[in-house]
């Protein structure tokens, strides 16, 4: 029986680097393609990389997604969320939902990150593009409606902007990156097969 790898300082460094990259991508996404509501981007490129980081590096990637969303798209980019940090903490859970749903579902369903079968593609589209982005858009738009960032009547437009932009980015970046980069990343000592290993 193979002994499980204990997390080492290399995972602390990995998490820190993933947080920096996620924060930078989130900030750039919001600043370069802002939507009407603060913290929302028309094309949120960061979400695709956050999903990839979580699928490759497990819970370390999920931590980076939450912190990256909180800082990059929230506290550093949105005046409304800066004024309401308690809402920003709740709002950033949208980024966490968008990465945890594919992580838990795909790990539970014996998904192959190399996308070798039609089943793998179907599971990725269902849990890594559709369900996760719907959950994130609902949560994000709802929490923004708790502050004057968006009026409650704008919930639908914020939801639609969030969902459509994230789905486009995710479908364009995640499958191609999984197919091309997973074999190399799986050989690294930092690849996480479950959640923390």
C-alpha positions as CSV (number, residue, x, y, z in Angstrom):
1,X,0.0,0.0,0.0
2,X,1.4,3.3,-1.0
3,X,1.8,5.8,1.8
4,X,0.0,9.1,1.4
5,X,2.2,12.1,0.8
6,X,2.3,14.6,3.7
7,X,1.9,18.2,2.7
8,X,5.1,20.1,3.0
9,X,6.3,23.7,2.8
10,X,6.1,23.4,-1.0
11,X,2.3,23.3,-0.7
12,X,2.4,26.5,1.3
13,X,4.6,28.2,-1.4
14,X,2.2,26.7,-4.1
15,X,-0.8,28.2,-2.3
16,X,0.8,31.6,-2.0
17,X,1.8,31.6,-5.7
18,X,-1.7,30.5,-6.7
19,X,-3.2,33.2,-4.5
20,X,-1.0,35.8,-6.2
21,X,-1.8,34.6,-9.7
22,X,-5.6,34.3,-9.0
23,X,-5.6,37.8,-7.4
24,X,-3.8,39.4,-10.3
25,X,-6.0,37.6,-12.9
26,X,-9.2,38.6,-11.0
27,X,-8.1,42.2,-10.7
28,X,-7.1,42.4,-14.4
29,X,-10.4,40.8,-15.4
30,X,-12.5,43.4,-13.5
31,X,-10.4,46.4,-14.5
32,X,-10.0,45.5,-18.2
33,X,-13.6,44.4,-18.8
34,X,-15.8,45.9,-16.0
35,X,-19.5,45.3,-15.9
36,X,-22.0,47.7,-14.3
37,X,-21.8,46.2,-10.9
38,X,-18.5,46.5,-8.9
39,X,-16.5,43.3,-8.8
40,X,-18.2,41.8,-11.9
41,X,-16.5,41.4,-15.2
42,X,-17.9,40.9,-18.7
43,X,-15.1,38.4,-19.3
44,X,-13.8,37.0,-16.0
45,X,-10.7,35.1,-17.3
46,X,-9.6,34.4,-13.8
47,X,-12.4,31.8,-13.2
48,X,-11.0,29.4,-15.8
49,X,-7.6,29.4,-14.2
50,X,-9.1,29.1,-10.7
51,X,-11.0,26.0,-11.9
52,X,-7.8,24.6,-13.4
53,X,-5.7,25.3,-10.3
54,X,-8.3,23.5,-8.2
55,X,-8.6,20.5,-10.5
56,X,-4.8,20.2,-10.5
57,X,-3.9,21.2,-7.0
58,X,-7.0,20.3,-5.0
59,X,-8.0,22.4,-2.0
60,X,-4.9,24.5,-2.3
61,X,-6.4,25.9,-5.6
62,X,-9.8,26.4,-3.9
63,X,-8.2,28.5,-1.2
64,X,-6.5,30.6,-3.9
65,X,-9.8,31.0,-5.7
66,X,-11.5,32.3,-2.6
67,X,-8.7,34.7,-1.6
68,X,-8.1,35.7,-5.3
69,X,-11.8,36.6,-5.7
70,X,-11.9,38.4,-2.4
71,X,-8.9,40.5,-3.1
72,X,-8.5,40.8,-6.9
73,X,-12.2,41.3,-7.9
74,X,-13.4,42.5,-4.5
75,X,-11.4,44.6,-2.1
76,X,-8.8,45.8,-4.6
77,X,-11.2,46.5,-7.5
78,X,-14.6,47.4,-6.1
79,X,-15.4,50.6,-4.1
80,X,-18.7,49.1,-3.0
81,X,-17.1,46.0,-1.6
82,X,-14.3,48.0,0.0
83,X,-17.0,49.9,1.9
84,X,-18.7,46.7,2.9
85,X,-15.9,44.1,3.7
86,X,-18.4,41.9,5.6
87,X,-20.4,41.5,2.3
88,X,-17.1,41.0,0.4
89,X,-16.3,38.0,2.6
90,X,-19.7,36.4,1.7
91,X,-19.5,37.5,-2.0
92,X,-16.1,35.9,-2.5
93,X,-17.7,32.5,-1.8
94,X,-19.0,32.7,-5.4
95,X,-15.4,32.0,-6.5
96,X,-15.2,29.2,-4.1
97,X,-18.4,27.6,-5.3
98,X,-17.3,27.8,-8.9
99,X,-14.2,25.7,-8.1
100,X,-15.5,23.4,-5.4
101,X,-18.4,22.1,-7.4
102,X,-16.2,20.7,-10.2
103,X,-13.6,19.5,-7.7
104,X,-16.0,17.5,-5.5
105,X,-18.2,16.3,-8.4
106,X,-15.3,15.3,-10.7
107,X,-13.2,13.6,-7.9
108,X,-16.3,11.7,-6.8
109,X,-17.2,10.5,-10.3
110,X,-13.8,9.2,-11.2
111,X,-13.2,11.8,-13.8
112,X,-10.0,11.7,-15.9
113,X,-8.4,15.1,-16.2
114,X,-6.9,14.1,-19.6
115,X,-10.4,14.1,-21.1
116,X,-10.0,10.7,-22.6
117,X,-13.7,9.7,-23.0
118,X,-17.0,11.3,-24.0
119,X,-18.1,10.7,-20.3
120,X,-15.2,13.0,-19.1
121,X,-16.2,15.7,-21.6
122,X,-19.9,15.5,-20.4
123,X,-18.9,15.6,-16.7
124,X,-16.6,18.6,-17.3
125,X,-19.3,20.5,-19.3
126,X,-21.9,19.7,-16.6
127,X,-20.0,20.4,-13.4
128,X,-17.1,22.5,-14.6
129,X,-18.9,24.9,-17.0
130,X,-22.6,24.9,-16.3
131,X,-23.7,24.0,-12.7
132,X,-20.7,25.7,-11.1
133,X,-21.1,28.9,-13.0
134,X,-24.8,29.1,-12.4
135,X,-24.2,28.6,-8.6
136,X,-21.5,31.3,-8.6
137,X,-23.6,33.8,-10.6
138,X,-26.6,33.3,-8.3
139,X,-24.5,33.7,-5.2
140,X,-22.5,36.6,-6.5
141,X,-25.5,38.6,-7.8
142,X,-27.5,37.9,-4.6
143,X,-24.7,39.0,-2.3
144,X,-24.1,42.2,-4.4
145,X,-27.8,43.0,-4.0
146,X,-27.3,43.2,-0.2
147,X,-25.4,46.4,-0.7
148,X,-26.0,49.4,-2.9
149,X,-23.6,47.9,-5.5
150,X,-26.6,46.9,-7.6
151,X,-30.3,47.6,-7.0
152,X,-32.3,44.4,-6.4
153,X,-34.1,44.9,-9.8
154,X,-30.7,44.5,-11.5
155,X,-30.1,41.0,-10.1
156,X,-31.1,39.4,-13.4
157,X,-28.7,41.4,-15.5
158,X,-25.8,40.9,-13.1
159,X,-26.6,37.2,-13.0
160,X,-26.7,36.9,-16.8
161,X,-23.5,38.9,-17.3
162,X,-21.7,36.8,-14.7
163,X,-23.0,33.5,-16.1
164,X,-22.5,34.1,-19.8
165,X,-19.0,35.7,-19.4
166,X,-17.8,32.9,-17.1
167,X,-19.2,30.1,-19.3
168,X,-17.5,31.5,-22.4
169,X,-14.2,31.8,-20.7
170,X,-14.4,28.4,-19.0
171,X,-15.4,26.5,-22.2
172,X,-12.6,28.1,-24.2
173,X,-9.8,27.7,-21.7
174,X,-10.4,24.8,-19.3
175,X,-10.8,21.8,-21.7
176,X,-7.8,22.9,-23.9
177,X,-5.6,23.4,-20.8
178,X,-6.6,20.1,-19.3
179,X,-5.9,18.3,-22.5
180,X,-2.5,20.0,-23.1
181,X,-1.1,20.5,-19.6
182,X,-2.5,17.8,-17.4
183,X,0.0,15.1,-18.4
184,X,2.9,17.4,-17.3
185,X,1.3,18.6,-14.2
186,X,0.3,15.0,-13.1
187,X,4.0,14.1,-13.2
188,X,4.9,17.0,-10.8
189,X,5.2,16.5,-7.0
190,X,2.6,19.2,-6.5
191,X,-0.2,17.5,-8.3
192,X,-3.0,16.6,-5.9
193,X,-5.1,13.5,-6.7
194,X,-7.7,14.0,-4.1
195,X,-8.2,17.2,-2.0
196,X,-5.0,17.7,0.0
197,X,-2.6,14.8,-0.6
